[in-house]
Amino acid sequence: MPVISTFFGIVIKMFFDDHNPPHFHAEYGGDKAVFDFRGNILRGDIGSRTAVRLIREWIDLHQAELSENWEEMQAGRGFKQIDPLK
């Protein structure tokens, strides 16, 4: 599963040809969760409220890039790295 961004110990991944709705996988401190592009947790749990807040902040900054990556990966065309939260 390609890593599309990493920041503050949080790893963001996206699968090629994954199921709808559009989403990504986040890992932090051994915890894993699946987020949609609005910041909702679809599955799993990131135990740190701070990490969840940072992930949601990152989503707000990069929604267009997430959607573009989703479309490109669904079509099998690859992906782009997305800037980390700074």
C-alpha positions as CSV (number, residue, x, y, z in Angstrom):
1,M,0.0,0.0,0.0
2,P,1.6,3.3,-1.1
3,V,2.5,5.8,1.6
4,I,1.2,9.2,0.3
5,S,2.3,11.3,3.3
6,T,4.0,11.1,6.7
7,F,4.0,13.7,9.5
8,F,4.5,13.8,13.3
9,G,4.7,10.0,13.3
10,I,1.4,9.6,11.4
11,V,1.6,7.5,8.2
12,I,-1.1,8.0,5.5
13,K,-1.6,5.2,2.9
14,M,-3.9,4.6,0.0
15,F,-4.6,1.3,-1.8
16,F,-4.8,1.0,-5.6
17,D,-8.2,0.0,-6.8
18,D,-9.8,0.1,-3.3
19,H,-13.5,0.1,-2.6
20,N,-15.8,3.1,-2.3
21,P,-16.3,5.4,-0.5
22,P,-13.0,7.3,-1.2
23,H,-10.8,6.9,1.9
24,F,-7.3,6.5,3.2
25,H,-5.6,4.5,5.9
26,A,-3.8,6.2,8.8
27,E,-1.4,4.7,11.3
28,Y,-0.1,6.2,14.5
29,G,1.6,4.5,17.4
30,G,0.4,1.0,16.4
31,D,-3.2,2.2,16.0
32,K,-4.9,2.1,12.6
33,A,-8.0,3.8,11.2
34,V,-9.7,4.4,7.9
35,F,-10.8,8.0,7.2
36,D,-13.0,9.5,4.5
37,F,-12.0,12.7,2.9
38,R,-14.3,14.7,5.3
39,G,-12.4,13.4,8.3
40,N,-14.9,10.8,9.5
41,I,-13.4,7.6,10.9
42,L,-15.0,4.7,8.9
43,R,-13.1,1.9,10.7
44,G,-10.6,1.4,13.4
45,D,-9.3,3.8,16.0
46,I,-6.5,6.1,16.5
47,G,-6.2,6.3,20.3
48,S,-4.6,9.8,20.3
49,R,-7.1,12.6,20.1
50,T,-4.2,14.9,19.1
51,A,-3.3,12.6,16.2
52,V,-6.9,12.5,15.0
53,R,-7.0,16.3,15.2
54,L,-3.8,16.6,13.1
55,I,-5.1,14.1,10.5
56,R,-8.3,16.1,10.2
57,E,-6.3,19.4,9.9
58,W,-4.2,17.7,7.1
59,I,-7.4,16.5,5.3
60,D,-8.8,20.1,5.4
61,L,-5.6,21.3,3.7
62,H,-5.4,18.6,1.1
63,Q,-8.9,17.5,0.1
64,A,-8.4,18.2,-3.5
65,E,-5.2,16.3,-3.7
66,L,-6.7,13.4,-1.8
67,S,-9.6,13.2,-4.4
68,E,-7.1,13.5,-7.3
69,N,-5.0,10.7,-5.9
70,W,-8.1,8.5,-5.4
71,E,-9.2,9.0,-9.0
72,E,-5.7,8.4,-10.4
73,M,-5.2,5.3,-8.2
74,Q,-8.6,3.9,-9.2
75,A,-7.6,4.3,-12.8
76,G,-4.3,2.6,-12.2
77,R,-2.3,5.7,-13.1
78,G,-0.2,6.1,-10.0
79,F,-0.2,8.6,-7.2
80,K,1.5,11.8,-6.0
81,Q,3.0,12.4,-2.6
82,I,1.0,14.9,-0.6
83,D,2.8,17.4,1.6
84,P,3.0,16.7,5.3
85,L,1.4,18.8,7.9
86,K,4.0,21.4,9.1
